[in-house]
Amino acid sequence: MTSAAPHALFTYGTLQMREVQLARFGRLLDGRRDALPGYRTTELRITDPEVIAVSGTDRHLLVVPSDDPADSVEGAVLELTDEELAAADDYEVDDYARVEVTLVSGARAWAYLESARSAV
């Protein structure tokens, strides 16, 4: 059963890719542009063969806190059903943790940020 109220997910990397959306969600999603303040991106090497096959790369972006208050990460907010959010959780490797964030627009959304595992 699909939830009536969609989940807002801020995405800044491969979840914006056509191929990834079709493979994970079975459809293309429209996103609205937004940004995550106080963070910056770094690159993460992915080793999960399924994720690499879907995204076409073993290099993915990872969002980490920034000491520079002027930093922000540009991305898109996608509206996902319960099932699609679960599929996104399944796609993201253990280096990512899904947390609720406040975006530049003031909207609240889920985002995959650096997990405690990747910070080690």
DSSP file (Angstrom, degrees, kcal/mol; ACC not computed):
  #  RESIDUE AA STRUCTURE BP1 BP2  ACC     N-H-->O    O-->H-N    N-H-->O    O-->H-N    TCO  KAPPA ALPHA  PHI   PSI    X-CA   Y-CA   Z-CA
    1    1 A M              0   0    0      0, 0.0     2,-0.3     0, 0.0    82,-0.1   0.000 360.0 360.0 360.0 136.0    0.0    0.0    0.0
    2    2 A T        -     0   0    0     80,-0.1     2,-0.1    79,-0.1    79,-0.0  -0.669 360.0-111.9 -90.4 140.1    1.3    3.5   -0.9
    3    3 A S        -     0   0    0     -2,-0.3    -1,-0.1     1,-0.1     4,-0.1  -0.399  13.2-140.0 -69.8 147.9    1.3    6.3    1.6
    4    4 A A  S    S+     0   0    0      1,-0.1    -1,-0.1    -2,-0.1    -2,-0.0   0.879  92.8  56.2 -74.0 -39.1   -1.1    9.2    1.0
    5    5 A A  S    S-     0   0    0     -3,-0.0    -1,-0.1     1,-0.0    -2,-0.1  -0.848  88.7-136.8 -97.5 117.6    1.5   11.8    2.1
    6    6 A P        -     0   0    0      0, 0.0     2,-0.4     0, 0.0    75,-0.2  -0.279  14.7-117.6 -70.9 158.4    4.7   11.5    0.1
    7    7 A H  E     -A   80   0A   0     73,-3.8    73,-3.1    -4,-0.1     2,-0.5  -0.799  21.6-132.1 -92.5 135.4    8.1   11.7    1.8
    8    8 A A  E     -A   79   0A   0     -2,-0.4   102,-3.0    71,-0.2     2,-0.5  -0.791  25.6-173.1 -87.4 127.2   10.4   14.6    0.7
    9    9 A L  E     -Ab  78 110A   0     69,-2.7    69,-3.0    -2,-0.5     2,-0.6  -0.980  15.8-147.4-125.5 119.8   13.9   13.4   -0.1
   10   10 A F  E     -Ab  77 111A   0    100,-3.8   102,-0.6    -2,-0.5     2,-0.4  -0.759  23.5-174.4 -83.9 123.6   16.7   15.9   -0.8
   11   11 A T  E     +A   76   0A   0     65,-3.3    65,-2.7    -2,-0.6    -2,-0.0  -0.960  23.6 169.0-125.2 140.6   19.1   14.3   -3.3
   12   12 A Y        +     0   0    0     -2,-0.4    -1,-0.1    63,-0.2    62,-0.1   0.308  67.5  24.7-128.4   2.4   22.4   15.7   -4.6
   13   13 A G  S >  S-     0   0    0     48,-0.1     3,-1.9    47,-0.0     4,-0.2  -0.118 115.4 -11.9-139.1-128.0   23.9   12.7   -6.4
   14   14 A T  G >  S+     0   0    0      1,-0.3     3,-1.8     2,-0.2     6,-0.3   0.689 112.8  73.9 -68.4 -20.2   23.0    9.6   -8.3
   15   15 A L  G 3  S+     0   0    0      1,-0.3    -1,-0.3     5,-0.1    -4,-0.0   0.622  92.5  59.8 -68.0  -8.5   19.3    9.4   -7.1
   16   16 A Q  G <  S+     0   0    0     -3,-1.9    -1,-0.3     4,-0.0    -2,-0.2   0.584  84.2 106.1 -87.4 -11.8   18.8   12.3   -9.6
   17   17 A M  S <> S-     0   0    0     -3,-1.8     4,-2.5    -4,-0.2     5,-0.2  -0.462  72.6-134.7 -74.9 137.9   20.0   10.1  -12.5
   18   18 A R  H  > S+     0   0    0      1,-0.2     4,-2.5     2,-0.2     5,-0.2   0.914 105.3  50.2 -53.2 -49.6   17.4    8.8  -14.9
   19   19 A E  H  > S+     0   0    0      1,-0.2     4,-2.1     2,-0.2    -1,-0.2   0.881 111.5  47.8 -62.1 -40.4   18.8    5.2  -14.9
   20   20 A V  H  > S+     0   0    0     -6,-0.3     4,-2.8     2,-0.2     5,-0.3   0.918 111.5  50.0 -68.7 -43.5   18.9    5.1  -11.1
   21   21 A Q  H  X>S+     0   0    0     -4,-2.5     4,-2.9     1,-0.2     6,-0.9   0.922 112.4  47.0 -61.7 -44.2   15.3    6.4  -10.8
   22   22 A L  H  X5S+     0   0    0     -4,-2.5     4,-0.9     4,-0.2    -1,-0.2   0.905 116.0  45.2 -64.6 -40.3   14.0    3.8  -13.3
   23   23 A A  H  <5S+     0   0    0     -4,-2.1    -2,-0.2    -5,-0.2    -1,-0.2   0.884 124.3  32.1 -70.8 -38.7   15.9    1.0  -11.6
   24   24 A R  H  <5S+     0   0    0     -4,-2.8    -2,-0.2    -5,-0.2    -3,-0.2   0.866 136.2  19.3 -87.5 -39.1   14.9    1.9   -8.0
   25   25 A F  H  <5S-     0   0    0     -4,-2.9    -3,-0.2    -5,-0.3    -2,-0.1   0.563  89.6-126.7-113.5 -12.9   11.5    3.4   -8.4
   26   26 A G  S  <<S+     0   0    0     -5,-0.9     2,-0.3    -4,-0.9    -4,-0.2   0.632  84.8  58.1  73.9  12.7   10.2    2.2  -11.8
   27   27 A R  S    S-     0   0    0     -6,-0.9     2,-0.4    -9,-0.1    -2,-0.3  -0.980  87.6 -99.5-160.9 164.4    9.5    5.7  -12.9
   28   28 A L        -     0   0    0     -2,-0.3     2,-0.4    -3,-0.1   -10,-0.1  -0.768  37.5-145.9 -91.1 139.6   11.1    9.1  -13.4
   29   29 A L        -     0   0    0     -2,-0.4     2,-0.4   -13,-0.1    -8,-0.1  -0.855   5.9-134.2-109.2 139.5   10.6   11.6  -10.6
   30   30 A D        -     0   0    0     -2,-0.4    49,-0.5    49,-0.1     2,-0.3  -0.764  27.9-165.7 -86.4 134.7   10.2   15.4  -10.9
   31   31 A G  E     -C   78   0A   0     -2,-0.4     2,-0.4    47,-0.1    47,-0.2  -0.895  16.0-137.5-121.0 152.9   12.3   17.3   -8.4
   32   32 A R  E     -C   77   0A   0     45,-1.8    45,-2.8    -2,-0.3     2,-0.1  -0.907  33.3-109.7-106.4 138.8   12.2   20.9   -7.3
   33   33 A R  E     +C   76   0A   0     -2,-0.4     2,-0.3    43,-0.2    43,-0.2  -0.353  52.9 141.3 -68.7 142.7   15.6   22.6   -6.8
   34   34 A D  E     -C   75   0A   0     41,-1.8    41,-2.3    -2,-0.1     2,-0.3  -0.910  34.4-129.7-161.7-177.3   16.8   23.4   -3.3
   35   35 A A  E     -C   74   0A   0     -2,-0.3    69,-2.9    39,-0.2    70,-0.3  -0.988  10.4-130.6-147.7 154.8   20.0   23.4   -1.3
   36   36 A L  E >   -C   73   0A   0     37,-2.5    37,-2.1    -2,-0.3     3,-0.7  -0.926  30.4-144.2-108.2 110.5   21.3   22.1    2.0
   37   37 A P  E 3  S+C   72   0A   0      0, 0.0    35,-0.3     0, 0.0    65,-0.1  -0.409  74.9  26.5 -77.6 150.6   23.1   24.8    4.0
   38   38 A G  T 3  S+     0   0    0     33,-2.8    28,-2.4    31,-0.3     2,-0.3   0.614 102.2  94.7  81.1  12.8   26.2   24.2    6.1
   39   39 A Y  E <   -E   65   0B   0     -3,-0.7     2,-0.3    32,-0.3    -1,-0.3  -0.877  49.7-165.2-131.5 163.9   27.4   21.2    4.2
   40   40 A R  E     -E   64   0B   0     24,-2.5    24,-2.7    -2,-0.3     2,-0.3  -0.911  24.0-111.4-138.9 166.1   29.8   20.4    1.4
   41   41 A T  E     +E   63   0B   0     -2,-0.3     2,-0.3    22,-0.2    22,-0.2  -0.754  28.1 176.8-102.4 151.9   30.3   17.3   -0.8
   42   42 A T  E     -E   62   0B   0     20,-2.4    20,-2.7    -2,-0.3     2,-0.4  -0.855  33.9-100.8-135.5 173.0   33.2   14.9   -0.9
   43   43 A E  E     -E   61   0B   0     -2,-0.3     2,-0.4    18,-0.2    18,-0.2  -0.804  29.6-165.8-104.5 142.6   33.7   11.8   -3.0
   44   44 A L  E     -E   60   0B   0     16,-3.3    16,-2.9    -2,-0.4     2,-0.6  -0.981  18.6-132.1-125.8 135.3   33.1    8.3   -1.8
   45   45 A R  E     -E   59   0B   0     -2,-0.4     2,-0.3    14,-0.2    14,-0.2  -0.797  23.8-151.1 -88.6 121.5   34.2    5.0   -3.5
   46   46 A I        -     0   0    0     12,-3.4    -2,-0.0    -2,-0.6     0, 0.0  -0.719  18.6-178.6 -92.6 139.4   31.4    2.5   -3.6
   47   47 A T        +     0   0    0     -2,-0.3    -1,-0.1     5,-0.0    11,-0.0   0.489  47.8 111.1-114.2  -7.9   32.1   -1.2   -3.6
   48   48 A D     >  -     0   0    0      1,-0.2     4,-2.3    10,-0.1     5,-0.2  -0.570  58.1-152.3 -71.1 115.7   28.6   -2.6   -3.8
   49   49 A P  H  > S+     0   0    0      0, 0.0     4,-2.4     0, 0.0    -1,-0.2   0.836  92.0  53.4 -61.6 -33.8   28.4   -4.2   -7.3
   50   50 A E  H  > S+     0   0    0      2,-0.2     4,-2.1     1,-0.2     5,-0.2   0.925 110.4  46.4 -66.8 -43.4   24.6   -3.6   -7.7
   51   51 A V  H  > S+     0   0    0      1,-0.2     4,-2.6     2,-0.2     6,-0.3   0.904 113.5  49.5 -64.8 -41.3   24.9    0.1   -6.9
   52   52 A I  H  X S+     0   0    0     -4,-2.3     4,-2.6     1,-0.2     5,-0.4   0.913 110.2  51.1 -63.2 -42.4   27.8    0.4   -9.3
   53   53 A A  H  < S+     0   0    0     -4,-2.4    -2,-0.2    -5,-0.2    -1,-0.2   0.899 114.4  42.9 -62.7 -41.1   25.8   -1.4  -12.0
   54   54 A V  H  < S+     0   0    0     -4,-2.1    -2,-0.2     1,-0.2    -1,-0.2   0.922 123.1  35.9 -72.1 -44.4   22.8    0.9  -11.6
   55   55 A S  H  < S-     0   0    0     -4,-2.6    -2,-0.2     2,-0.2    -3,-0.2   0.730  98.7-132.2 -84.4 -21.9   24.7    4.2  -11.3
   56   56 A G  S  < S+     0   0    0     -4,-2.6     2,-0.3    -5,-0.3    -3,-0.2   0.574  76.3  72.0  82.5   8.7   27.4    3.3  -13.8
   57   57 A T        -     0   0    0     -5,-0.4    -2,-0.2    -6,-0.3    -1,-0.2  -0.996  64.5-147.5-153.3 153.4   30.2    4.5  -11.4
   58   58 A D  S    S+     0   0    0     -2,-0.3   -12,-3.4    -3,-0.1     2,-0.6   0.343  83.6  85.2 -99.6   4.7   32.0    3.6   -8.2
   59   59 A R  E     +E   45   0B   0    -14,-0.2     2,-0.3    -7,-0.1   -14,-0.2  -0.930  56.9 168.9-109.9 114.3   32.4    7.3   -7.3
   60   60 A H  E     -E   44   0B   0    -16,-2.9   -16,-3.3    -2,-0.6     2,-0.2  -0.887  34.8-108.1-122.9 153.7   29.5    8.8   -5.5
   61   61 A L  E     -E   43   0B   0     -2,-0.3     2,-0.4   -18,-0.2   -18,-0.2  -0.513  28.6-164.8 -77.3 149.1   29.1   12.1   -3.7
   62   62 A L  E     -E   42   0B   0    -20,-2.7   -20,-2.4    -2,-0.2     2,-0.5  -0.999  14.5-135.2-133.9 134.2   28.8   12.2    0.0
   63   63 A V  E     +E   41   0B   0     49,-0.5    51,-1.8    -2,-0.4   -22,-0.2  -0.781  28.3 174.8 -93.6 129.9   27.6   15.2    2.0
   64   64 A V  E     -E   40   0B   0    -24,-2.7   -24,-2.5    -2,-0.5    -2,-0.0  -0.942  38.2 -89.8-131.0 152.5   29.6   16.1    5.1
   65   65 A P  E     -E   39   0B   0      0, 0.0     2,-0.4     0, 0.0   -26,-0.3  -0.267  41.9-144.9 -59.9 148.6   29.3   19.1    7.5
   66   66 A S        -     0   0    0    -28,-2.4     5,-0.0     5,-0.1   -25,-0.0  -0.905  17.2-147.7-117.5 145.2   31.3   22.2    6.6
   67   67 A D  S    S+     0   0    0     -2,-0.4    -1,-0.1     1,-0.0   -28,-0.1   0.605  84.4  84.4 -80.1 -13.1   33.1   24.6    8.9
   68   68 A D    >   -     0   0    0      1,-0.1     3,-2.0   -30,-0.0   -30,-0.2  -0.818  68.0-157.1 -94.4 111.7   32.3   27.4    6.3
   69   69 A P  T 3  S+     0   0    0      0, 0.0   -31,-0.3     0, 0.0    -1,-0.1   0.674  91.3  63.9 -63.7 -14.5   28.8   28.8    6.9
   70   70 A A  T 3  S+     0   0    0    -33,-0.1     2,-0.1   -32,-0.1   -31,-0.1   0.638  82.5 103.1 -81.5 -14.0   28.7   29.9    3.3
   71   71 A D    <   +     0   0    0     -3,-2.0   -33,-2.8   -34,-0.1   -32,-0.3  -0.386  43.0 162.0 -70.1 145.5   28.8   26.4    2.0
   72   72 A S  E     - C   0  37A   0    -35,-0.3     2,-0.5   -34,-0.2   -31,-0.2  -0.971  33.7-126.2-156.0 158.2   25.7   24.6    0.7
   73   73 A V  E     - C   0  36A   0    -37,-2.1   -37,-2.5    -2,-0.3     2,-0.2  -0.937  22.4-141.1-111.2 123.4   25.0   21.6   -1.4
   74   74 A E  E     + C   0  35A   0     -2,-0.5     2,-0.3   -39,-0.2   -39,-0.2  -0.560  42.9 121.6 -80.3 145.0   22.7   22.1   -4.5
   75   75 A G  E     - C   0  34A   0    -41,-2.3   -41,-1.8    -2,-0.2     2,-0.3  -0.892  51.3 -85.2-171.4-157.1   20.2   19.4   -5.3
   76   76 A A  E     -AC  11  33A   0    -65,-2.7   -65,-3.3    -2,-0.3     2,-0.6  -0.975  22.7-131.1-137.0 148.4   16.6   18.4   -5.8
   77   77 A V  E     -AC  10  32A   0    -45,-2.8   -45,-1.8    -2,-0.3     2,-0.3  -0.900  26.4-165.4-100.6 122.6   13.7   17.5   -3.5
   78   78 A L  E     -AC   9  31A   0    -69,-3.0   -69,-2.7    -2,-0.6     2,-0.6  -0.824  17.0-133.2-106.0 146.1   11.9   14.4   -4.7
   79   79 A E  E     -A    8   0A   0    -49,-0.5     2,-0.3    -2,-0.3   -71,-0.2  -0.901  33.0-177.4-100.7 117.9    8.5   13.2   -3.5
   80   80 A L  E     -A    7   0A   0    -73,-3.1   -73,-3.8    -2,-0.6     2,-0.1  -0.869  23.1-129.4-119.5 148.1    8.6    9.5   -2.7
   81   81 A T     >  -     0   0    0     -2,-0.3     4,-2.5   -75,-0.2     5,-0.2  -0.302  42.1 -96.4 -76.8 172.9    6.0    7.0   -1.5
   82   82 A D  H  > S+     0   0    0      1,-0.2     4,-2.1     2,-0.2     5,-0.2   0.924 127.9  48.5 -55.5 -45.6    6.7    4.7    1.5
   83   83 A E  H  > S+     0   0    0      1,-0.2     4,-2.0     2,-0.2    -1,-0.2   0.880 111.2  48.9 -65.8 -39.4    7.8    2.0   -0.9
   84   84 A E  H  > S+     0   0    0      2,-0.2     4,-2.3     1,-0.2    -1,-0.2   0.882 109.5  52.1 -69.2 -38.0   10.1    4.3   -2.9
   85   85 A L  H  X S+     0   0    0     -4,-2.5     4,-2.5     2,-0.2    -2,-0.2   0.910 109.8  49.6 -63.6 -40.5   11.7    5.6    0.3
   86   86 A A  H  X S+     0   0    0     -4,-2.1     4,-2.2     2,-0.2    -2,-0.2   0.888 110.1  51.3 -62.8 -39.0   12.4    2.0    1.3
   87   87 A A  H  X S+     0   0    0     -4,-2.0     4,-1.7     2,-0.2    -2,-0.2   0.876 109.7  49.6 -66.3 -37.3   13.9    1.4   -2.2
   88   88 A A  H  X S+     0   0    0     -4,-2.3     4,-2.2     2,-0.2    -2,-0.2   0.911 109.6  51.4 -66.4 -42.1   16.1    4.5   -1.8
   89   89 A D  H  < S+     0   0    0     -4,-2.5    -2,-0.2     1,-0.2    -1,-0.2   0.909 110.0  49.9 -58.4 -42.1   17.2    3.2    1.7
   90   90 A D  H  < S+     0   0    0     -4,-2.2    -1,-0.2     1,-0.2    -2,-0.2   0.843 110.2  50.9 -66.2 -33.9   18.1   -0.1    0.1
   91   91 A Y  H  < S+     0   0    0     -4,-1.7     2,-0.3    -5,-0.1    -2,-0.2   0.884  93.6  82.1 -71.4 -40.5   20.1    1.6   -2.7
   92   92 A E  S  < S-     0   0    0     -4,-2.2   -41,-0.0    -5,-0.1    -4,-0.0  -0.512  80.1-132.1 -74.1 129.1   22.2    3.7   -0.3
   93   93 A V    >   -     0   0    0     -2,-0.3     3,-2.1     1,-0.1    -1,-0.1  -0.157  33.0 -89.4 -75.4 173.8   25.2    1.8    1.1
   94   94 A D  T 3  S+     0   0    0      1,-0.3    23,-0.3    23,-0.1    24,-0.3   0.592 118.1  75.7 -64.2 -11.7   26.1    1.8    4.8
   95   95 A D  T 3  S+     0   0    0     22,-0.1    20,-2.4    23,-0.1     2,-0.4   0.608  92.1  67.4 -73.6  -9.9   28.3    4.9    4.4
   96   96 A Y  E <   -D  114   0A   0     -3,-2.1     2,-0.4    18,-0.2    18,-0.2  -0.859  64.1-165.0-112.4 145.2   25.1    6.9    4.2
   97   97 A A  E     -D  113   0A   0     16,-2.6    16,-2.7    -2,-0.4     2,-0.6  -0.997  21.9-128.6-126.3 134.8   22.6    7.6    6.9
   98   98 A R  E     +D  112   0A   0     -2,-0.4     2,-0.3    14,-0.2    14,-0.2  -0.733  40.3 163.8 -85.0 121.0   19.1    9.0    6.2
   99   99 A V  E     -D  111   0A   0     12,-2.7    12,-2.1    -2,-0.6     2,-0.4  -0.931  40.5-106.9-133.6 157.1   18.4   12.0    8.5
  100  100 A E  E     +D  110   0A   0     -2,-0.3     2,-0.3    10,-0.2    10,-0.2  -0.712  43.1 179.1 -86.2 134.4   15.9   14.9    8.4
  101  101 A V  E     -D  109   0A   0      8,-3.2     8,-2.2    -2,-0.4     2,-0.5  -0.857  29.4-123.4-130.4 163.2   17.4   18.2    7.4
  102  102 A T  E     -D  108   0A   0     -2,-0.3     6,-0.2     6,-0.2     2,-0.1  -0.957  31.8-148.9-108.9 126.8   16.2   21.8    6.9
  103  103 A L    >   -     0   0    0      4,-2.9     3,-2.0    -2,-0.5   -67,-0.2  -0.338  31.1 -96.7 -90.9 171.5   16.8   23.2    3.4
  104  104 A V  T 3  S+     0   0    0    -69,-2.9   -68,-0.1     1,-0.3    -1,-0.1   0.847 125.1  57.0 -54.9 -36.7   17.6   26.7    2.2
  105  105 A S  T 3  S-     0   0    0    -70,-0.3    -1,-0.3     1,-0.1     3,-0.1   0.622 119.1-111.5 -70.1 -12.8   13.9   27.1    1.3
  106  106 A G  S <  S+     0   0    0     -3,-2.0    -2,-0.1     1,-0.4    -1,-0.1   0.268  75.0 135.7  94.2  -9.6   12.9   26.2    4.9
  107  107 A A        -     0   0    0     -5,-0.1    -4,-2.9     1,-0.1     2,-0.4  -0.388  52.4-131.0 -70.1 148.8   11.4   22.9    3.8
  108  108 A R  E     + D   0 102A   0     -6,-0.2     2,-0.3    -3,-0.1    -6,-0.2  -0.826  37.8 157.7 -98.0 141.2   12.1   19.8    5.8
  109  109 A A  E     - D   0 101A   0     -8,-2.2    -8,-3.2    -2,-0.4  -100,-0.2  -0.985  42.8-102.2-155.4 159.2   13.3   16.7    4.0
  110  110 A W  E     -bD   9 100A   0   -102,-3.0  -100,-3.8    -2,-0.3     2,-0.3  -0.581  40.8-180.0 -76.9 150.7   15.1   13.5    4.4
  111  111 A A  E     -bD  10  99A   0    -12,-2.1   -12,-2.7    -2,-0.2     2,-0.8  -0.983  31.0-122.3-149.8 149.4   18.7   13.4    3.1
  112  112 A Y  E     + D   0  98A   0   -102,-0.6   -49,-0.5    -2,-0.3   -14,-0.2  -0.847  44.3 168.5 -94.7 111.7   21.5   10.8    2.9
  113  113 A L  E     - D   0  97A   0    -16,-2.7   -16,-2.6    -2,-0.8   -49,-0.2  -0.553  45.7 -57.5-114.2 178.7   24.5   12.2    4.8
  114  114 A E  E     - D   0  96A   0    -51,-1.8   -18,-0.2   -18,-0.2     2,-0.1  -0.366  56.3-144.0 -58.7 128.4   27.7   10.8    6.1
  115  115 A S     >  -     0   0    0    -20,-2.4     4,-1.4    -2,-0.1     3,-0.2  -0.460  26.1-106.0 -89.0 167.6   27.1    7.9    8.5
  116  116 A A  H  > S+     0   0    0      1,-0.2     4,-0.6     2,-0.2    -1,-0.1   0.849 121.0  58.7 -59.6 -33.4   29.2    7.2   11.6
  117  117 A R  H >4 S+     0   0    0    -23,-0.3     3,-0.8     1,-0.2    -1,-0.2   0.912 106.7  44.6 -64.3 -43.3   30.6    4.2    9.6
  118  118 A S  H 34 S+     0   0    0    -24,-0.3    -1,-0.2     1,-0.2    -2,-0.2   0.742 106.3  61.4 -75.4 -21.5   32.0    6.4    6.8
  119  119 A A  H 3<        0   0    0     -4,-1.4    -1,-0.2     1,-0.2    -2,-0.2   0.640 360.0 360.0 -77.4 -14.0   33.4    9.0    9.2
  120  120 A V    <<        0   0    0     -3,-0.8    -1,-0.2    -4,-0.6    -2,-0.1   0.478 360.0 360.0 -77.1 360.0   35.7    6.4   10.8
